[in-house]
Amino acid sequence: MTQATQIQLDRLVKTYYNYKNAIDRRMAEFEDVKNDIRALMDAENAETLLTTDGQKVTYTLRNTTRLDEKAWKQAQPKTYENIFAQFAKTTTSTVLTVR
């Protein structure tokens, strides 16, 4: 690696971490605001509220059903392997990791 490339990489990684830290702080603030909205809605015992400018805010339970692959694999390993091999789909992507 050339010295110029090293300098550029060092600068970019420093910028990367600055942005990452700023995003992490903002995400924590965002979660705080969401929690404040939930608390307000709980206090009002409401699933739906409207803002004065017409934005609808809902806070409801949502059930999701997913296949428990771990339990299936433990209970019926051969069936799991056969069906998984038949229907598995592999995707390829690039991943940038900075540590």
C-alpha positions in Angstrom: 0.0 0.0 0.0 1.3 3.4 -0.9 1.7 6.1 1.7 -1.0 8.2 0.0 -3.4 5.2 0.1 -2.6 4.6 3.8 -3.3 8.3 4.6 -6.6 8.2 2.6 -7.7 4.9 4.3 -6.9 6.3 7.8 -8.9 9.4 7.0 -11.9 7.4 5.7 -11.9 5.0 8.6 -11.8 7.9 11.1 -14.7 9.5 9.2 -16.5 6.2 9.3 -16.3 5.9 13.0 -17.3 9.5 13.5 -20.5 8.9 11.5 -21.1 5.6 13.2 -20.9 7.1 16.6 -23.2 10.0 15.6 -25.7 7.5 14.2 -25.5 5.4 17.3 -26.2 8.5 19.5 -29.1 9.5 17.2 -30.6 6.0 17.3 -30.5 6.0 21.1 -32.3 9.4 21.0 -34.8 8.0 18.5 -35.5 5.0 20.8 -36.1 7.4 23.7 -38.6 9.3 21.6 -40.4 6.1 20.6 -40.5 5.1 24.3 -41.9 8.5 25.3 -44.7 8.1 22.6 -45.5 4.6 23.9 -45.6 5.9 27.5 -48.0 8.7 26.4 -50.2 6.2 24.6 -50.2 3.9 27.6 -51.1 6.7 29.9 -54.0 7.6 27.6 -54.9 3.9 27.3 -55.1 4.4 23.5 -54.1 2.3 20.6 -54.5 5.2 18.1 -53.9 8.9 18.5 -53.9 11.8 16.0 -51.6 14.7 16.0 -53.0 18.2 15.4 -51.7 18.1 11.8 -53.4 14.7 11.2 -50.6 12.2 11.6 -51.9 8.9 12.9 -50.0 7.2 15.6 -50.8 3.6 16.5 -49.4 1.3 19.1 -50.8 -2.2 18.9 -49.8 -5.8 19.5 -48.7 -7.7 16.4 -48.3 -11.4 16.4 -45.8 -13.1 14.0 -45.5 -16.8 13.4 -42.2 -18.2 12.2 -40.9 -21.6 11.7 -38.7 -22.7 14.6 -35.9 -24.3 12.6 -33.8 -25.2 15.6 -36.7 -27.1 17.2 -37.6 -28.8 13.9 -34.0 -29.8 13.3 -33.8 -31.3 16.8 -37.1 -33.1 16.6 -36.8 -34.4 13.0 -33.2 -34.0 11.8 -33.6 -36.1 8.6 -36.8 -34.4 7.5 -35.3 -31.1 8.2 -32.1 -31.8 6.2 -34.1 -33.2 3.2 -36.5 -30.3 3.0 -33.9 -27.7 3.7 -31.7 -29.1 1.0 -34.6 -29.1 -1.4 -35.8 -25.5 -0.7 -32.7 -23.7 0.5 -31.7 -20.6 -1.4 -28.2 -19.2 -1.2 -27.5 -15.5 -1.9 -24.2 -13.8 -2.3 -23.4 -10.3 -1.3 -20.5 -8.1 -0.3 -19.9 -7.1 3.2 -17.7 -4.2 4.5 -16.4 -4.8 8.0 -14.4 -2.1 9.9 -13.2 -3.1 13.4 
